[in-house]
Amino acid sequence: EEHEDETQAYMIYGAQTSDAERTCAERAAASNILAQAVNWTPPAEPTKLVASLPEEERDDLWDLLGLPDADDQEPVIPLPSRAVRLFEVNYAHRQVGSMFVSDLGAGGFSQKDLRFRGTYILDTGSTIIYVWLGNGPLIKEDIELVIRVAVRYSQVIPQMSEYNISTEIAKAIEGTVGGEGTAFKLRQVTRGTSRKAVKCPPLHVELVQAGKEPTHFKNCFFGWDVTPRAAARRTMGTPDKSYCRDFQPFLEAALDEPASDSEEVLRESRAAEEQEELAEKAAKDERRKKQKALGSSRLKGGGHGNEVKPTSRIEDQTHKGKRGSIHFDKAAICLKLNQEEGVKSVDESILEVRSGAMNWVCYSYKNKKELAYRSSGSDGLEGLKAALEDGNVNYALIRVEGNAINSDVERYVFLTWCPEGISPMLRGVVNAHRFPLHEMFSPFNYEFTTETKDEITVEIIHAALKAIHFQT
């Protein structure tokens, strides 16, 4: 706090700070560390401890800092006893048989990871499991699915390694307290480590809507932005719709239903995840073989004139329709590549990019099962961005000349543009069509997926390609 002719420093202790932390804070306040850090002149008066201030002076300080009164503060929850984790649950992916629960990691995430049309589960590591609902619009199935997954997740938390080892330790101690067998059993259970016994806290699931996040929720994110601009972005969609109120009865019913009902949802997710991993591994192996063969053919042919045609590389995975269209046999959802008469074929359009006659080619959906040539050009990213079809998923192959990224050879980028506002079903087919389209546009050096044109820039793409070139 600073006035015209006087400066006063206050020290505020959190309720759960240790004596050692308080001692360090007092030493820092007494030294010139803070003065050097913030270009501040230390006061002549000693630092005041807020806990010892008169109630009236303490209230003035809260008003100055804009902090709530003690009566308005949220209750304190126990410290975390496991990692804080964030999961995205996607109903559209479940519809197409793909993995629909994505683990976004343990800590280190920010509020930008929350899409305002998405549904998420936040494990605070303590007593609360939050179900975060974007302002959508969300459909009934979106919300019911994320609630079922959250309920089942809360039921399996006590079985985590943080707690089940502790249960065995407790049993070992209880059965042989003071006996010689105790140490032996503890070594068996903990495998020679000295882990502290932790009891799983009582858990409950809470619904929270975008723009109305409680403090405990925000504290789990790095650098939560509370500015009006950030709040406006989080409340995009239909902020007047109270999903939490409407689906609270469903949550209460899900908490009362047998664990086997919600477990079926997670079993389905694990099966889809395993199938996707196998398919991805097989596709990578196949691409590696074909890229190796492609490299050999270039060396033998002496340049782009003998470039392998895309349709030749994927002929064992496709068949031709009556009007020349290409049908992908191994796609999770039917996919047809339109080859209308008078329009560039896939071979012609992609080979133009490979030869340098064009530096980009773009395809988009006619419907969720049919892909068609949209445009190509030699006018770089600005031309490509102008050609992208709004409200539709677009795929593009982009050529970047080697001299632009300090490389001896040209590089290729595979772009997937999924603009905000597309239907959940169309967004779902992107994942189902990923591997067939990789085969069609291969080989490429960098894959880039974005929802906004602002991220399609020369700087971002060149930086990514330079990083890859440096690593190789």
Secondary structure as the mmCIF struct_conf table of DSSP 4:
data_model
#
loop_
_struct_conf.conf_type_id
_struct_conf.id
_struct_conf.beg_label_comp_id
_struct_conf.beg_label_asym_id
_struct_conf.beg_label_seq_id
_struct_conf.end_label_comp_id
_struct_conf.end_label_asym_id
_struct_conf.end_label_seq_id
STRN STRN1 GLU A 2 GLU A 2
BEND BEND1 GLU A 4 ASP A 5
STRN STRN2 THR A 7 THR A 7
STRN STRN3 TYR A 10 MET A 11
TURN_TY1_P TURN_TY1_P1 ALA A 15 GLN A 16
HELX_RH_AL_P HELX_RH_AL_P1 ASP A 19 ALA A 30
BEND BEND2 SER A 31 ASN A 32
HELX_RH_AL_P HELX_RH_AL_P2 ILE A 33 VAL A 38
TURN_TY1_P TURN_TY1_P2 ASN A 39 ASN A 39
HELX_LH_PP_P HELX_LH_PP_P1 THR A 41 PRO A 43
BEND BEND3 ALA A 44 GLU A 45
HELX_LH_PP_P HELX_LH_PP_P2 PRO A 46 THR A 47
STRN STRN4 LYS A 48 LEU A 49
HELX_RH_3T_P HELX_RH_3T_P1 VAL A 50 SER A 52
BEND BEND4 LEU A 53 LEU A 53
HELX_RH_AL_P HELX_RH_AL_P3 GLU A 55 LEU A 65
TURN_TY1_P TURN_TY1_P3 GLY A 66 GLY A 66
HELX_LH_PP_P HELX_LH_PP_P3 LEU A 67 ASP A 69
HELX_RH_3T_P HELX_RH_3T_P2 ALA A 70 ASP A 72
BEND BEND5 GLN A 73 GLN A 73
HELX_LH_PP_P HELX_LH_PP_P4 GLU A 74 PRO A 80
BEND BEND6 SER A 81 ARG A 82
STRN STRN5 ARG A 85 VAL A 89
HELX_RH_AL_P HELX_RH_AL_P4 TYR A 91 GLN A 95
TURN_TY1_P TURN_TY1_P4 VAL A 96 GLY A 97
BEND BEND7 SER A 98 SER A 98
STRN STRN6 VAL A 101 ALA A 106
BEND BEND8 GLY A 107 GLY A 107
HELX_RH_3T_P HELX_RH_3T_P3 GLN A 111 ASP A 113
BEND BEND9 LEU A 114 LEU A 114
TURN_TY1_P TURN_TY1_P5 PHE A 116 ARG A 117
STRN STRN7 THR A 119 ASP A 123
BEND BEND10 GLY A 125 THR A 127
STRN STRN8 ILE A 128 LEU A 133
BEND BEND11 ASN A 135 GLY A 136
HELX_RH_AL_P HELX_RH_AL_P5 LYS A 140 VAL A 156
HELX_RH_3T_P HELX_RH_3T_P4 ILE A 157 GLN A 159
BEND BEND12 MET A 160 MET A 160
HELX_RH_AL_P HELX_RH_AL_P6 SER A 161 GLY A 175
BEND BEND13 THR A 176 THR A 176
TURN_TY1_P TURN_TY1_P6 VAL A 177 GLY A 178
BEND BEND14 GLY A 179 GLY A 179
TURN_TY1_P TURN_TY1_P7 GLU A 180 GLU A 180
HELX_RH_AL_P HELX_RH_AL_P7 GLY A 181 THR A 190
TURN_TY1_P TURN_TY1_P8 ARG A 191 GLY A 192
HELX_LH_PP_P HELX_LH_PP_P5 ARG A 195 ALA A 197
HELX_LH_PP_P HELX_LH_PP_P6 LYS A 199 PRO A 202
STRN STRN9 HIS A 204 GLN A 209
TURN_TY1_P TURN_TY1_P9 ALA A 210 GLY A 211
HELX_RH_AL_P HELX_RH_AL_P8 THR A 215 LYS A 218
TURN_TY1_P TURN_TY1_P10 ASN A 219 CYS A 220
BEND BEND15 PHE A 221 PHE A 221
TURN_TY1_P TURN_TY1_P11 PHE A 222 GLY A 223
BEND BEND16 THR A 227 THR A 227
HELX_RH_AL_P HELX_RH_AL_P9 PRO A 228 ARG A 234
TURN_TY1_P TURN_TY1_P12 THR A 235 THR A 235
BEND BEND17 GLY A 237 GLY A 237
TURN_TY1_P TURN_TY1_P13 PRO A 239 ASP A 240
HELX_RH_AL_P HELX_RH_AL_P10 TYR A 243 ASP A 256
BEND BEND18 GLU A 257 GLU A 257
HELX_RH_AL_P HELX_RH_AL_P11 ALA A 259 GLY A 301
TURN_TY1_P TURN_TY1_P14 GLY A 302 GLY A 302
BEND BEND19 GLY A 303 GLY A 303
HELX_RH_3T_P HELX_RH_3T_P5 HIS A 304 ASN A 306
HELX_LH_PP_P HELX_LH_PP_P7 GLU A 307 LYS A 309
HELX_RH_AL_P HELX_RH_AL_P12 PRO A 310 ARG A 313
TURN_TY1_P TURN_TY1_P15 ILE A 314 ILE A 314
HELX_RH_3T_P HELX_RH_3T_P6 GLU A 315 GLN A 317
STRN STRN10 THR A 318 LYS A 320
TURN_TY1_P TURN_TY1_P16 LYS A 322 ARG A 323
BEND BEND20 GLY A 324 GLY A 324
STRN STRN11 ILE A 326 PHE A 328
TURN_TY1_P TURN_TY1_P17 ASP A 329 LYS A 330
BEND BEND21 ALA A 332 ILE A 333
STRN STRN12 LEU A 335 LEU A 337
TURN_TY1_P TURN_TY1_P18 GLU A 341 GLY A 342
BEND BEND22 VAL A 343 VAL A 343
HELX_RH_AL_P HELX_RH_AL_P13 VAL A 346 SER A 355
TURN_TY1_P TURN_TY1_P19 GLY A 356 GLY A 356
BEND BEND23 ALA A 357 ALA A 357
BEND BEND24 ASN A 359 ASN A 359
STRN STRN13 TRP A 360 ASN A 367
TURN_TY1_P TURN_TY1_P20 LYS A 368 LYS A 369
STRN STRN14 GLU A 370 GLY A 377
BEND BEND25 SER A 378 ASP A 379
HELX_RH_AL_P HELX_RH_AL_P14 GLY A 380 ALA A 387
BEND BEND26 LEU A 388 LEU A 388
HELX_LH_PP_P HELX_LH_PP_P8 GLU A 389 GLU A 389
TURN_TY1_P TURN_TY1_P21 ASP A 390 GLY A 391
BEND BEND27 ASN A 392 ASN A 392
STRN STRN15 ASN A 394 VAL A 400
HELX_RH_3T_P HELX_RH_3T_P7 GLY A 402 ALA A 404
TURN_TY1_P TURN_TY1_P22 ILE A 405 ASN A 406
BEND BEND28 ASP A 408 VAL A 409
STRN STRN16 ARG A 411 TRP A 417
TURN_TY1_P TURN_TY1_P23 GLU A 420 GLY A 421
HELX_RH_AL_P HELX_RH_AL_P15 PRO A 424 ALA A 432
TURN_TY1_P TURN_TY1_P24 HIS A 433 HIS A 433
HELX_RH_AL_P HELX_RH_AL_P16 ARG A 434 PHE A 441
BEND BEND29 PRO A 443 PRO A 443
BEND BEND30 ASN A 445 ASN A 445
STRN STRN17 TYR A 446 THR A 450
BEND BEND31 GLU A 451 GLU A 451
HELX_RH_3T_P HELX_RH_3T_P8 LYS A 453 GLU A 455
HELX_RH_AL_P HELX_RH_AL_P17 VAL A 458 GLN A 471
#
